[in-house]
Amino acid sequence: MASNNPASNGSMTRREAMLQLLRLTGAGAGTAAAAVWLSRRSAPPLSTVAANVHRDHTVASDAALPEMVVVQGDDPRALVRRAFADLGGVGRFIAQHDVVVLKPNIAWDRTPEQAANTNPDVVAETVKQCWAAGAKRVIVTDVSCNEAERCFYRSGIAAAARGEGAEVILPDPARFREVNLGGEILQSWKVFEPFLIADKVINLPIAKHHDLTGATLGFKNWYGILGGERNRLHQQIHQSLVDLAAFMLPTLTLIDCYRVLLRNGPTGGNVEDVAVHKTLVAGTDPVALDAYVAKAYWNLDADALPYLKLAEKRGLGRSDFEHVRTRFSQVG
């Protein structure tokens, strides 16, 4: 009989077992862990945008379902399908007539092999799943760091998203709105309009190294909703990240760990800095997801990423990921 706890047959703790499973490279790592549970629309008129600011995009918790899933396999699109299935199905997150905004990382003028942007297949399959759930509009967008048109093109994301019928919206200076973010540090700031009209928001970051924070994951990906001088936020980066996450309150987070940029991030450029892990980590607890991936790939504890503890205090999730309900699966 398969054990419900991968640490039950030896001295390995649950936390150590979870980290070992994620650190293993490729689809074979999921074999021993498959199915294991661990305890734990058309755009509105501009005058109505203000009414949509700071809405909660989350869905209700379900104690019968995992809060985090780890899926491994060769096909990125199959990883997305299985992640949604393990989390209760896409219909749990997306309702008919929803306006859904997908927020991948499209910050850099890089190819998919360089792992500086989200895997385009992950984006495409997420778009497809949203349509299957009855979404009214599916928008894919980001506020790039490099020249946006080049980023959207070279990343492969524009073509992949459009191939599944999504609206791909490049950042346009005329479509930023000054809003009160209501944060402890961040107050009035320009936010790209698509994020203000969404019924549901799905965060699609890629796991990669960052020279300032050690790793850039789900929380850091929210910088891509803002205009203006974002580099100013680096002076109080950890509190800024928490303020942004509390403002967005995403429906779901899917961290792309198919290719992981281990060094010289966030821009990358050298494929020798990239490790192929063929993994997707998804769930409804964004704090646990970031904590898990940061520890597994960069050995960063929550104390090394102060935003995790700050986010926990704000009620955004828990940093002790080993106590979050988790399922491991393999596809293919």
N, C-alpha and C positions, 0 to 999 in steps of 0.2 A: 504494500500500500504506500502510495506517495505521501511524503510528509507535507504538512501545511506550513512548515517552518524550515528553510534550508539550513538553519543553524542547529537543528535539533539532534543531529547525528554526531556532534563533536563539540569542541570548545568554542567554535566561531560564534560570535554574537550576531544578532540579526543585522545590525548596522554593518558589520564587516562582510556578511554574506551579500547584502545589497550592493555594496561597493565593488566586491569582487565580480559580481555578475555584470555590472555596467562597464567595468574596466576591460573585460575580455573583448577582444576584437572580433567582429563578424557575426554571422548568423548562428554559428555553432554554439555560441555562449548561451543562447536561450533554451537549449534542449533540456537541460536539467531543471530549468526554472519555469517551463511552460505551464501556464494556468495556476501557478502558485500564488496563494494569497498570503500576505504578511499582515499581522495586526497593525494592526494599523496600516428705397422705394422711389418712386421719383423723389428728387430732392425737394425739401420744403422751401417755402419762400424764406428769404434771409431774415425777415422779421420774426419768424418762429424759431430760429436757431437757438436763441437764448433759453427758450423753454426746455430744450433738449440737453442743455449743458449739465454735466455731472450726474448722469443717470447711472443706476446700478445695472450693469449688463449681465450679472451673474445669474445662475440657475440654482434652484433649491438643492440642498444637500440630500443625499440618499444613503442611509447607513448600510444598505445592502450592496452598494456599489463601491468600487475603489475610488480613492481620491487622486491616485497617481497610477499610471500604467507605464510599463517599460516594454517596448516591442522591438524585436530584432529580426532581421531578414534581409534578403538581397534586394528586394524591390521597394523603393521609397513609397510608392503609391499604396502598396499592400500594407505597409506599416501604418499609414494613415487610416486605412479602412479598419484594420484590426484595433487600433487605438480607440476609434469611435465605438466600435462594437463592445470592447471591454469596458468602456465608460458608461454603457447603457444605451448606445445608439445615437446617431446624429439628431434624431427627433427629440431627444432630451434637451438639446441645446438650441436648435433652430426650429422655429415655428413657421407655419405658412404665412406668407406676406411680410416676413422680416426683411429689413434692410440690414445686410451683414457686411461688415468691413473686416477684411483680413489685413493684418499688419506684419508682413514679413520684413526681414532686414534686407533692404535694397540700397544700402548706403554707399557701396563702393563699386568702382569701375573694375570689376573682377569677373572671371569665369567661374562656373560652378566648381571646377576642380581645385580652385584656390581657396574655397571654403570661407570666403569673407561675407557672403550673402546666403540667404536661405536657399535650400535645394529647390529648384523650380518644380520638380515632380511632387514634392510635398505640398507646395502651393497649389498646383493644378488639381491634385486629388481632393484637397480641402474645398476648393471651389466646387468641384463635382458633387461632393457630399452635401454641401449647402443647398445646391439646386435640388438634389434628391429629396431634401426635407421640405421643400416648398418655398424657399426664399424668394422674395420679390425682386431684390437686387443683391448682387454680390460684387463688392468693390474691393480691388486690390490696390494698395497705395503705400507710400512711405515718403518721408522727406529726406532725400539723399544728402550725403556729405559731398561726394564728387558730383560732377555734372549729371543731372537726373536722367536725361534721355540715354546717355551712355550706360549708366548703371542699370536701368531697366532693360536695356537691350543685351548687354554683355552678360548679365547675370542669368539670362534665359527666362527670367520671371515674366516679363511682359508677354512674350510669345506663348509660354505655357499657360498663363492665366487666360489670355484671350482665346486660346485653343479650347478652353472649357466654357467660354461664353461670359467671362467676368468683364466688368468695366475696369480698365486699368487707368488710374488717374495719376498723372505726374503732378508734382507740386507746382502750384501757380500762385504767385504773390497776391493776386486779387482774391484768392479764396482762403486767406487766413483771417481769423476772427479773434479780436482781443477778448479774452474771457478771464473770469476770476477762477483760478484753479482751487482756491480754498485750502491751500497747503500751509504747512507751518513755515516753509521757506518760500515756496512759489505762490505768488498771488496773481497779479495780472500778467498774462502772457499770450502771445499769438499762437493759436491752435489751428491746424489745417482742418478745414470745414468738414470733410467726409467723416471725421471722428466725432463730430458734433451732431450728426444726423442719424447715427447708427442705432438700430434696435439691439444688435448683438455685435460684439467685437471679439475676434479670435486673434490671439497673439502668436506669431509664428517666428520666433527668433532662431538663430543658429548658435550653437555652442562654440565659443571661441575665446581665445586669450585676449586680455585687454591690458595695456601697459600701465593704466592708472588704477583700475580696480582689481586686477588679477584675472578676472573673467568677465565677459559680457554675455548675459543670458536674457531671461525674460524681462526683468526690471529695466535693464539698460536699453532694451529695445524701444521703450516708450519715448526716448529722446526723439524718435522719428515722427512724433506727432506735432512737434513744435517748429515754429519759425524763429526768426530773430537770432541773437548771438548766443547760441546754445553753449559755447565754450565757457560762458560766464558761470554756468551751473557747476562746472568742475570744482569751483572753490568750496562748495558744500555738496558734493556729489551724492553722498549717501542719503542725506535728508531729501535732496531733490528727487532721487529715484523713488523714494517712498511716497512723496507727494504726488508724483505722476501716476504711480500705480493706484493710489487711493482715488485719484480723479477718474481713471479709466475703468477700474473694476471689471476686468475682462470676463467674458463668458467662459473662455477656455484658453489654456496655453498648451502649445505643442512645441517642444524644443527639438529642433533638428540636430541630431547627433549622428547623422549618416556619415558626414565628413566633419571632423573636428579640427579646428585651427588651434594647435597646441601652443604655438609660439608666435611672436611678432605680430600680434593682433593690436587693434582690430582690423587693420587694412590687409594684412597678409601680402601674398604675392608669390611666395615660394612654396611649391607643392611639397617640398621636403618637410615643411612645418605642419603638414596635414596628416592626420591619422584617420583611416577608414574604420569606423565602428558600426556602421549599418544599424543604427539604433534611433528610435524616437521615444522621447520621454514626454508624456502628456498628462494633463490633469486639471483639477479645479483648485488646487492649493498652489499658487504661484511661488510662495515662499519655500515650500518643501521641494518643489521642482528645482529651483535655483540652487538651494542648499545641497541637494543630492548630486547634481551634475558638477557643481564647483568642487565638491569633495572628491568625487570619483576621478575627474580628469586633471585637476590641478592641486589636489590635496589641500584645498582651502576650507578651513572650518568656518562656522558662522561668525566666530570672533574676528576672523580676518576680513569679513565682508560685513561691516557694521550695518548696512542697510537691511540685512536679514533680521537682525534683532530689533531694529527700529520698526520694520514692517510687522513683526510679530506683536510688538506692543500696540500697534495701530489696529490689530485684529485682522490682518490681511492673510494670515496663515501661520504655520508653525515651522521652525527651522530644524527641529529634531525629526528629520524625515523618516527615521526608522520606526516611528510611531504613527505614521500615516498609513491608512489602508492602501496596499499596493499589490498590483498584479503584474506578473511577468509572463510574456507570451513570445512565441516564435512563429513566424510565418514563412511559407515557402519550403 
